Amino acid sequence: MEQYVIKGGHTLHGEVEIGGAKNAALAILAAATMTDETVTIENLPDVRDINVLLQAIEELGAKVNRMSPHKVSINGSFIRSYCVDNEFIRKIRASYYLIGALLGKYNNAEVALPGGCDIGSRPIDLHIKGFKAMGAEVEIAHGLVAAKAEKLKGTHIYLDKVSVGATINIMMAAAMAEGKTVIENAAKEPHIVDVANFLNSMGANIRGAGTDVIRIVGVSKLHSTEYAVIPDQIEAGTFMCAAAATGGDVLVKNVIPKHLEATSAKLIEAGCKIEEYDDAVRVIAPKRLTHTQVTTLPYPGFPTDMQPQMAVVLGIAEGTSTVTESIFENRFKYVDELTRMGATIKVEGNVAIISGIKKYTGARVNAPDLRAGAALVIAGLAGEGITVVDDIHYVERGYEHLEEKLRKLGAVIDKVSSEKELHKFILKVS
């Protein structure tokens, strides 16, 4: 089992290049199957979730050509099966995007119920509500979601709750439905805009993505395109928090600063200086951070996927901070692990009350999910002594070469796969 081993106490300095957005890329790859022509997608992150989804698309019969780790071409004209089910696809959340894509193009889809990180209840009832409203029959049996329609028809859909997944899935299905679909109370995240732009580049007619009302006029077919995925705002925010926690000075490149405004605002409140450029942000951190309050909200609010990383920063800030989680109920599973490193955090319901300490101390900890794992890595970087992070397969679902990028910034970190390698690292850095 692979682990990260970290010797903390090194300030991060330098430049880091951010990859493509995992959450946008997963939906875009699914949408690429909706045309019989060849689609080329660039700026893909080379992470586990992407590789699993590409394998599933290939198993449907589509021709997948991985031109480089960050570039792929997909031709969906060879698709003969509408059933997606294997042990790997059941482990990722984004499997459900294939329902919208296959239903939209073929009026038929059978996809394994999604997995992903255990951060709380993430039902797909809103997705199903949308598909049914467009005329599909949907049933869940034997761990599969089966959706069928004679013909999908445009309609008016109001989402009871803001849902990124449901917004994207309904948007994909509606792109080739008959007539006009309106999605009200739609999510506004940057990757929703990216998926809409991608579908439009294939000939779809989608307007209003990025606002709470999206209007889609169905088209009879989609065509080939070449498209580059937007930069990953969560990877960028993670490196910004790593700079803040270590008292560093880091230029985070290949980003869209507007997508990072909520994270930047909280780091400024905590005492950091943020410089914005056209496609980069620079984080200059003080020796000691100051407390602040954070509440997670749908975009443009503070992202839930940045909550654990920000909590780690506030754990070594002066004074008492609060972090309120309003999206997922299990997002504080990392708190017990962080407490092993000396953190003083009390969780009451959906609020974490954080009393800042001077420094984390190295310990052996487990990554309970993707973002929590990244947060524990940041704590290790900012801490004193050796930290070992287990279960890093979660982290590798969403971060490409995390340890290599951190090493280039001056971190002392390695990925090891045995106790022998672990002891060798510890001897080398002691």
C-alpha positions as CSV (number, residue, x, y, z in Angstrom):
1,M,0.0,0.0,0.0
2,E,1.5,3.3,-1.1
3,Q,2.0,6.2,1.4
4,Y,3.2,9.7,1.5
5,V,6.1,10.3,3.9
6,I,6.8,14.0,4.8
7,K,9.5,15.8,6.8
8,G,7.8,19.0,7.8
9,G,9.0,22.4,8.6
10,H,10.1,23.5,5.1
11,T,8.7,26.8,3.7
12,L,7.3,26.4,0.1
13,H,8.8,28.7,-2.5
14,G,8.6,28.9,-6.3
15,E,6.1,28.2,-9.1
16,V,3.6,25.4,-9.6
17,E,1.6,24.5,-12.8
18,I,-2.0,23.5,-12.3
19,G,-3.6,20.8,-14.4
20,G,-7.0,20.4,-16.0
21,A,-10.1,20.4,-13.8
22,K,-11.0,16.8,-12.8
23,N,-14.7,17.6,-12.3
24,A,-15.0,19.3,-15.7
25,A,-13.0,16.6,-17.5
26,L,-15.1,13.7,-16.2
27,A,-18.3,15.2,-17.5
28,I,-16.7,16.3,-20.8
29,L,-15.4,12.8,-21.5
30,A,-18.9,11.4,-21.0
31,A,-20.3,14.1,-23.3
32,A,-17.7,13.2,-25.9
33,T,-19.6,9.9,-26.6
34,M,-22.6,11.8,-27.8
35,T,-21.4,12.3,-31.4
36,D,-20.4,9.7,-34.0
37,E,-17.5,12.0,-35.0
38,T,-14.0,12.1,-33.4
39,V,-13.6,14.5,-30.5
40,T,-10.2,15.6,-29.2
41,I,-9.9,16.8,-25.6
42,E,-6.7,18.5,-24.2
43,N,-5.6,19.5,-20.7
44,L,-6.9,16.3,-19.1
45,P,-5.6,15.6,-15.7
46,D,-3.7,12.3,-15.5
47,V,-5.5,11.0,-12.4
48,R,-7.2,7.7,-11.4
49,D,-10.8,8.9,-11.9
50,I,-10.1,10.0,-15.5
51,N,-8.4,6.7,-16.3
52,V,-11.3,4.6,-14.9
53,L,-13.9,6.6,-16.9
54,L,-11.9,6.3,-20.1
55,Q,-11.7,2.5,-19.6
56,A,-15.5,2.4,-19.1
57,I,-16.0,4.4,-22.3
58,E,-13.8,2.0,-24.2
59,E,-15.8,-1.0,-22.8
60,L,-18.9,0.5,-24.3
61,G,-17.2,0.1,-27.7
62,A,-16.1,3.7,-28.3
63,K,-12.7,4.1,-29.9
64,V,-10.4,5.8,-27.3
65,N,-6.9,7.0,-28.4
66,R,-4.8,8.3,-25.5
67,M,-2.4,10.6,-27.5
68,S,-0.6,11.7,-24.4
69,P,-1.2,11.7,-20.6
70,H,-3.1,14.9,-21.1
71,K,-4.7,14.5,-24.5
72,V,-7.3,12.0,-25.8
73,S,-9.5,11.4,-28.8
74,I,-12.8,9.6,-28.6
75,N,-15.0,8.3,-31.4
76,G,-18.5,7.2,-30.2
77,S,-19.7,5.8,-33.5
78,F,-18.6,2.3,-32.4
79,I,-20.7,2.2,-29.3
80,R,-22.8,-1.0,-29.2
81,S,-23.6,-1.4,-25.5
82,Y,-25.4,1.0,-23.2
83,C,-24.5,-0.8,-20.0
84,V,-21.6,0.5,-17.9
85,D,-20.7,-1.8,-15.0
86,N,-17.3,-3.0,-13.6
87,E,-15.6,-2.9,-10.2
88,F,-13.7,0.2,-11.0
89,I,-16.6,2.4,-12.3
90,R,-18.5,1.6,-9.1
91,K,-15.7,3.4,-7.2
92,I,-16.0,6.8,-8.9
93,R,-18.7,9.4,-8.5
94,A,-18.8,10.6,-12.1
95,S,-20.0,7.3,-13.5
96,Y,-23.5,8.9,-13.5
97,Y,-22.6,11.3,-16.3
98,L,-22.7,8.4,-18.7
99,I,-26.5,8.1,-17.9
100,G,-27.2,11.6,-19.2
101,A,-24.8,11.2,-22.2
102,L,-26.1,7.7,-23.3
103,L,-29.8,8.6,-22.6
104,G,-29.4,11.8,-24.6
105,K,-27.9,10.1,-27.6
106,Y,-29.4,6.6,-27.6
107,N,-32.5,7.0,-25.3
108,N,-31.1,4.1,-23.3
109,A,-28.6,3.8,-20.5
110,E,-27.7,1.3,-17.8
111,V,-25.0,2.5,-15.4
112,A,-23.7,1.2,-12.0
113,L,-24.7,3.3,-9.1
114,P,-21.9,5.8,-8.3
115,G,-19.3,5.5,-5.6
116,G,-16.6,8.0,-4.7
117,C,-15.5,9.4,-1.4
118,D,-17.7,8.9,1.7
119,I,-18.3,12.5,2.5
120,G,-22.0,12.3,3.0
121,S,-25.2,11.5,1.3
122,R,-25.2,12.3,-2.4
123,P,-28.4,10.9,-3.8
124,I,-29.2,11.0,-7.5
125,D,-32.9,11.7,-7.1
126,L,-32.7,15.1,-8.8
127,H,-31.0,13.5,-11.8
128,I,-33.8,10.9,-12.0
129,K,-36.4,13.6,-11.5
130,G,-35.0,15.5,-14.5
131,F,-34.8,12.4,-16.8
132,K,-38.4,11.4,-15.9
133,A,-39.6,15.0,-16.6
134,M,-38.1,14.6,-20.1
135,G,-40.1,11.4,-20.6
136,A,-37.7,8.6,-19.5
137,E,-38.6,5.6,-17.5
138,V,-36.0,5.2,-14.7
139,E,-35.5,2.3,-12.3
140,I,-32.8,1.2,-9.9
141,A,-32.2,-2.5,-9.5
142,H,-29.2,-4.8,-8.9
143,G,-26.9,-1.8,-8.2
144,L,-27.7,-0.3,-11.6
145,V,-29.6,2.8,-12.8
146,A,-31.6,1.9,-15.9
147,A,-33.1,4.8,-18.0
148,K,-35.0,4.4,-21.2
149,A,-37.2,6.6,-23.4
150,E,-38.9,6.3,-26.7
151,K,-38.0,9.9,-27.2
152,L,-36.7,12.6,-24.8
153,K,-38.8,15.8,-24.9
154,G,-37.8,19.2,-23.7
155,T,-39.5,20.5,-20.6
156,H,-39.3,22.9,-17.6
157,I,-37.3,21.5,-14.7
158,Y,-36.9,23.1,-11.3
159,L,-34.2,21.6,-9.1
160,D,-35.3,21.5,-5.5
161,K,-31.7,21.8,-4.4
162,V,-28.7,23.3,-6.2
163,S,-26.9,20.2,-7.6
164,V,-23.8,20.2,-9.8
165,G,-24.2,16.6,-11.0
166,A,-27.9,16.9,-11.7
167,T,-27.4,20.2,-13.6
168,I,-24.7,18.7,-15.9
169,N,-26.6,15.4,-16.4
170,I,-29.9,17.0,-17.3
171,M,-28.0,19.5,-19.6
172,M,-26.4,16.6,-21.5
173,A,-29.6,14.6,-21.9
174,A,-31.5,17.8,-23.0
175,A,-28.8,18.7,-25.6
176,M,-30.3,16.1,-28.0
177,A,-33.9,16.1,-26.7
178,E,-36.8,17.3,-28.9
179,G,-37.7,20.9,-28.2
180,K,-36.7,23.3,-25.4
181,T,-35.6,22.5,-21.9
182,V,-35.3,25.1,-19.1
183,I,-33.3,24.2,-15.9
184,E,-34.2,26.5,-13.0
185,N,-32.1,26.7,-9.7
186,A,-29.2,25.3,-11.7
187,A,-25.7,25.1,-10.2
188,K,-23.3,27.8,-11.4
189,E,-19.9,26.2,-10.9
190,P,-17.1,26.9,-13.5
191,H,-17.1,23.3,-14.7
192,I,-20.8,23.6,-15.6
193,V,-19.9,26.5,-17.9
194,D,-17.0,24.4,-19.2
195,V,-19.3,21.4,-20.1
196,A,-21.8,23.7,-21.7
197,N,-19.1,25.4,-23.8
198,F,-17.8,21.9,-24.8
199,L,-21.3,20.8,-25.9
200,N,-21.9,24.0,-27.7
201,S,-18.5,23.5,-29.6
202,M,-20.1,20.2,-30.8
203,G,-23.2,22.0,-32.1
204,A,-25.5,22.0,-29.0
205,N,-27.6,25.1,-28.2
206,I,-27.1,25.9,-24.5
207,R,-27.5,29.3,-23.0
208,G,-27.3,30.6,-19.5
209,A,-24.7,28.2,-18.0
210,G,-23.1,30.0,-15.0
211,T,-26.5,31.5,-14.1
212,D,-29.3,29.8,-12.2
213,V,-31.4,29.4,-15.3
214,I,-30.1,27.3,-18.2
215,R,-32.0,27.2,-21.5
216,I,-31.3,24.3,-24.0
217,V,-32.8,23.9,-27.4
218,G,-32.3,20.3,-28.5
219,V,-30.4,19.5,-31.7
220,S,-30.7,16.3,-33.8
221,K,-27.0,15.6,-33.9
222,L,-23.6,16.7,-32.6
223,H,-20.3,16.9,-34.5
224,S,-16.5,16.7,-33.9
225,T,-14.6,19.3,-31.9
226,E,-11.2,20.0,-30.3
227,Y,-11.4,21.3,-26.7
228,A,-9.2,22.1,-23.8
229,V,-10.5,21.6,-20.2
230,I,-10.3,24.6,-17.8
231,P,-7.7,24.6,-15.0
232,D,-8.6,22.9,-11.7
233,Q,-9.6,25.5,-9.1
234,I,-9.4,22.9,-6.3
235,E,-5.9,21.8,-7.1
236,A,-4.9,25.5,-7.3
237,G,-6.6,26.2,-4.0
238,T,-4.8,23.3,-2.4
239,F,-1.4,24.7,-3.3
240,M,-2.5,28.1,-2.2
241,C,-3.3,26.6,1.3
242,A,0.0,24.7,1.3
243,A,1.8,28.0,0.7
244,A,-0.2,29.7,3.5
245,A,0.3,26.9,6.0
246,T,4.1,26.8,5.5
247,G,4.6,30.5,5.6
248,G,5.6,30.3,1.9
249,D,5.7,32.4,-1.3
250,V,4.2,30.5,-4.2
251,L,3.2,31.5,-7.7
252,V,0.3,29.2,-8.8
253,K,0.2,29.2,-12.6
254,N,-2.3,28.2,-15.3
255,V,-5.4,29.2,-13.3
256,I,-8.4,31.4,-13.8
257,P,-8.1,33.8,-10.8
258,K,-11.9,34.6,-10.8
259,H,-12.6,30.9,-10.0
260,L,-10.4,31.3,-6.9
261,E,-11.9,34.4,-5.5
262,A,-13.6,32.7,-2.5
263,T,-10.4,30.9,-1.5
264,S,-8.3,34.0,-2.0
265,A,-10.7,36.1,0.1
266,K,-10.4,33.7,3.1
267,L,-6.6,33.5,2.8
268,I,-6.4,37.4,2.8
269,E,-8.6,37.4,5.9
270,A,-6.1,35.0,7.5
271,G,-3.3,37.4,6.8
272,C,-1.9,36.3,3.4
273,K,-1.0,38.7,0.6
274,I,-2.6,37.6,-2.7
275,E,-1.3,39.0,-6.1
276,E,-3.5,38.2,-9.1
277,Y,-2.2,38.0,-12.7
278,D,-4.0,37.1,-16.0
279,D,-3.5,33.4,-15.5
280,A,-1.7,33.1,-12.1
281,V,-2.1,33.9,-8.4
282,R,0.8,34.5,-6.0
283,V,0.4,33.7,-2.3
284,I,2.7,35.3,0.2
285,A,2.1,34.1,3.7
286,P,3.0,35.7,7.0
287,K,4.9,33.9,9.7
288,R,1.7,33.5,11.8
289,L,-1.8,33.4,10.4
290,T,-4.9,35.0,12.0
291,H,-8.3,33.4,12.7
292,T,-11.4,33.8,10.5
293,Q,-14.8,32.2,9.8
294,V,-15.6,30.0,6.8
295,T,-18.9,28.7,5.6
296,T,-19.1,26.4,2.5
297,L,-21.7,27.3,-0.1
298,P,-22.5,26.5,-3.7
299,Y,-20.4,28.6,-6.2
300,P,-19.5,31.5,-6.1
301,G,-19.4,30.7,-2.3
302,F,-16.5,29.0,-0.5
303,P,-16.2,25.5,-2.1
304,T,-16.8,22.4,0.1
305,D,-13.9,20.7,-1.7
306,M,-11.6,23.4,-0.1
307,Q,-13.0,23.1,3.4
308,P,-10.5,20.5,4.8
309,Q,-7.4,22.3,3.4
310,M,-8.6,25.7,4.8
311,A,-9.3,24.0,8.2
312,V,-5.7,22.9,8.3
313,V,-4.5,26.4,7.6
314,L,-6.8,27.8,10.4
315,G,-5.6,25.0,12.8
316,I,-2.2,26.9,13.1
317,A,-3.7,30.4,13.0
318,E,-3.8,32.7,16.0
319,G,-7.1,32.7,17.9
320,T,-10.4,30.7,17.4
321,S,-11.8,30.1,13.9
322,T,-15.0,28.4,12.8
323,V,-15.7,26.3,9.8
324,T,-19.3,25.6,8.9
325,E,-20.0,22.8,6.4
326,S,-23.4,23.3,4.7
327,I,-23.0,20.9,1.8
328,F,-22.0,17.4,3.0
329,E,-22.6,16.0,6.5
330,N,-19.5,13.7,6.7
331,R,-16.9,16.2,5.7
332,F,-15.2,16.4,9.1
333,K,-13.8,12.9,9.1
334,Y,-10.3,14.2,8.9
335,V,-10.6,16.0,12.3
336,D,-9.6,12.9,14.3
337,E,-6.5,12.5,12.1
338,L,-5.6,16.1,12.5
339,T,-6.0,15.9,16.3
340,R,-3.3,13.2,16.2
341,M,-1.0,15.9,14.9
342,G,-1.9,18.2,17.8
343,A,-4.8,20.2,16.4
344,T,-7.5,21.5,18.8
345,I,-10.8,21.1,17.0
346,K,-14.2,20.6,18.4
347,V,-17.0,19.5,16.0
348,E,-20.6,20.5,17.0
349,G,-23.1,19.4,14.3
350,N,-21.9,20.9,11.1
351,V,-19.6,23.4,12.7
352,A,-15.9,22.9,13.6
353,I,-14.5,25.2,16.2
354,I,-10.8,25.5,15.8
355,S,-8.4,26.8,18.5
356,G,-5.2,27.7,16.7
357,I,-2.0,26.0,17.9
358,K,1.6,27.1,17.1
359,K,2.6,24.0,15.1
360,Y,1.4,20.5,14.0
361,T,3.6,17.6,15.1
362,G,4.3,14.6,12.8
363,A,2.2,11.5,13.1
364,R,0.9,8.5,11.1
365,V,-2.5,9.4,9.7
366,N,-5.1,8.0,7.3
367,A,-6.6,9.8,4.4
368,P,-10.4,9.3,4.8
369,D,-11.2,10.9,1.4
370,L,-9.7,12.8,-1.5
371,R,-9.7,16.4,-0.1
372,A,-9.1,15.3,3.5
373,G,-6.0,13.4,2.3
374,A,-4.6,16.5,0.6
375,A,-5.3,18.5,3.8
376,L,-3.4,16.0,5.9
377,V,-0.4,16.3,3.4
378,I,-0.5,20.1,4.0
379,A,-0.5,19.6,7.8
380,G,2.5,17.3,7.4
381,L,4.3,20.0,5.4
382,A,3.6,22.6,8.0
383,G,4.3,20.3,11.0
384,E,7.4,19.3,12.9
385,G,9.0,15.9,12.3
386,I,7.8,13.0,10.2
387,T,4.3,12.5,9.0
388,V,3.1,9.4,7.2
389,V,-0.2,9.6,5.2
390,D,-1.8,6.2,4.5
391,D,-4.6,5.4,2.0
392,I,-3.2,7.9,-0.6
393,H,-5.2,6.1,-3.4
394,Y,-8.0,8.6,-2.4
395,V,-5.6,11.5,-3.0
396,E,-4.5,10.2,-6.3
397,R,-8.1,10.1,-7.5
398,G,-7.8,13.9,-8.0
399,Y,-4.2,15.1,-7.8
400,E,-1.6,14.4,-10.5
401,H,2.0,13.9,-9.2
402,L,1.2,15.8,-6.0
403,E,4.5,14.8,-4.3
404,E,6.6,15.8,-7.4
405,K,5.0,19.2,-7.6
406,L,5.5,19.8,-3.9
407,R,9.1,18.7,-4.1
408,K,9.7,21.4,-6.8
409,L,8.5,23.9,-4.2
410,G,11.0,22.8,-1.6
411,A,8.9,20.2,0.3
412,V,10.6,17.1,1.6
413,I,8.1,14.5,0.6
414,D,8.2,11.1,-1.1
415,K,5.8,8.3,-2.1
416,V,6.8,5.0,-0.7
417,S,5.3,1.5,-1.1
418,S,7.0,-0.5,1.7
419,E,8.1,-0.2,5.3
420,K,11.7,-0.6,4.0
421,E,11.3,2.5,1.7
422,L,9.7,4.4,4.6
423,H,12.6,3.7,6.9
424,K,15.1,4.6,4.2
425,F,13.4,8.0,3.7
426,I,13.4,8.6,7.5
427,L,17.1,7.7,7.8
428,K,18.0,10.0,4.8
429,V,16.2,13.1,6.2
430,S,17.0,12.6,9.9
